[in-house]
């Protein structure tokens, strides 16, 4: 199959170009990785194939409507409200 025939057939089946399809897969994978590594946005960008963190951020925002830092902040575990970690109390009898 020629390259142009592949492109046409791919676009017919997926309704997008091969490059756009690959970009979508990379960005979906990045979103999943942000759930487990919310403090390492640059590392996530590199893991899914982006050399430039700014390019990754720009394309992520176009795809999901928010920058990756926003999703990472939303996915970070939060401490329970009204509770601060305190040392165990000693009881005096």
Secondary structure as UniProt FT lines:
FT   HELIX           3..14
FT   HELIX           18..36
FT   TURN            38..39
FT   HELIX           41..47
FT   TURN            48..49
FT   HELIX           53..64
FT   HELIX           68..75
FT   TURN            81..82
//
